[in-house]
Amino acid sequence: MKRWKLFTLQGWETKEIRDRLGLKKSAKKLSETFEAHCVDSWCLAYHTIGGVSVPDNTDLMCVSPIPIARRELHRQNPEKGGKRPRYGGTTQNGLVKNTLVKHIKYGLTRISGFGKRGISLYDLRGTRLCQNAKTSDFKVLRRLNFTYRSGFSAQV
């Protein structure tokens, strides 16, 4: 039993649909805009289903994995007393890097690292807020595996 019907179109046919609707496609693939990444799929959906001929929502949500620096035990020479300085690692005192926390001063932030003065907190866009947070200053919410950014394009 078939549930779906597959429609295939050539690139030139998609361009014709886009031109007929008066939409532009951007060649700037590094830009996080609707015109660079979504306009063709929107045109194909419109061609198949119909509806309003102008996109009503051109907002983007960009999701990417958070890079994690693992510990490198022999990266540096030992300090006095034979101990190596801490470098990398994802946990300390039961806390894990990239954990979403609610800080009393900064609101929603994420744990980014551990230092001698305290815990390093970053906002969700990736800007460092402080390096001296204490566990009593925030409430742990949940572990994050991805960063989320909103990319907004101009209305088409």
N, C-alpha and C positions, 0 to 999 in steps of 0.2 A: 504494500500500500504506500503510495506517495503522499507525503505531507506537504512538501514544498515544491514550488516551481522555480527553477534556476534561470535567471536572465543573465546573459553575457552581452556586454557591449564593448566595442572597440574604443580606444582612446579618443579618436576623432569624433565618435558619437557623443561621448561624455563632454567634449569641448563644445559641440553644437548645443547641447542642453544648457551648459553654463552660459554660452553666448546668448541664447534665446532668453534666459532669465536675467541677463545683464549683470552676472557675477564675474568677478575677477579672481584669477588664481595668482598667488605670489610665488616668485621664484626664490625668495629668501627662506630657505628651508630651516635655517637656524633660528628664525624668529618664531616665537610661540604665539601664533595667530591662527584664527579660523581659516583665513585665506590661504595660508601656507600648508595646512594639514587636513582640513575637513571639508573644503568647499566641494570637491569632487564627490565624496561619499554623500554629502547632503543632496547634490544634484541627482545622483543615482536613486536615492530614496524618494525624492520628489517625483522623478520620472516614473517610478514603479507604483507609488502609493497615491501621489497627488497631494492636494492640500494647498496651503498658502504659498505663493511663489517667492516669498522673501523670508530668509532665515530669521526666526524670532529670538533665537538664543545663540550667540556666537562666542560665549565664554568658554574658556578651556581650563581644565584641571590637569596639571602636569605631575606625574607620579614617577619617582625614581628611587632605586634602592639607596640606603644610607651606607657609604663606605665605612668599613670598620678596620682600624689599624690593630693588628694582632701584636702580642708581645714579642719583642726581639731580645732574648736574654743576653746575647753576646754582641749587641750592637756597640756598646761603649765599654771602655776600660773600667775596672773596678775603682771605686773611690777609696779613701783611707778606711782601713778596717776590713777591706776585701769585699765590700758590698757594691753591687752594681746599681746605678740610678734607675728608678722606675721609668719605663718607656712602653707606651702602648698598653694593651690589655683592655678588657671590657667590663671588668667588675672590680669593686672595692667595697668592703664593709657591707656586703649584701646588695649593693646598688649596681645597676647595669647601665652602661652607656646607652644613649638613645631611648631613655625612658621618659615618657611624658609626665611632667610634674606641674602642680599648681603652686607657684611661689607667692608668698604674702605681698611682695612688692611688685614683681614683674608679671604676675598672672601665669598663663599657660607658657611653659618653657620646656626645653628638653635637656637632659644631662648630657654633657659632651665630653667631660674628662674629670680627672681627679688630680689635684695638686697638693702641695704641702700646706697651702693656706686654706684649702677647702675644695668644694665641688664647682666645676665650671659649667655655667648655664648659658644656653643659646636660645634665641627666640626661634619660632618655627620657620622663619625665612633664612636663618643661618647666621645671624648677627650675634656676636658674643655680648652678653649682658653683664656677667660678673664671673670672677674666678674664686670667690671666697664664700660661696653659699654653704650654709650648714643644714644638716638634715632636719633640724627643728624649724627651718624657714619654709619648708615646702611639704606638700602632700603628694605621694606617689600615686599616679593614675593608671598608667599602662605602658607597656613596651611598644616602641615604634620600630617598624622594619623599613619604612619608606618615608621620603620627604614628599610633601604635597605643596605645590605652588599653584596659584591661580594666575593664569595668563589671560588678560582681557584684550580683545581686539576691538577695533572700531566697528560700529554697526554697519553692516553691508547695505 
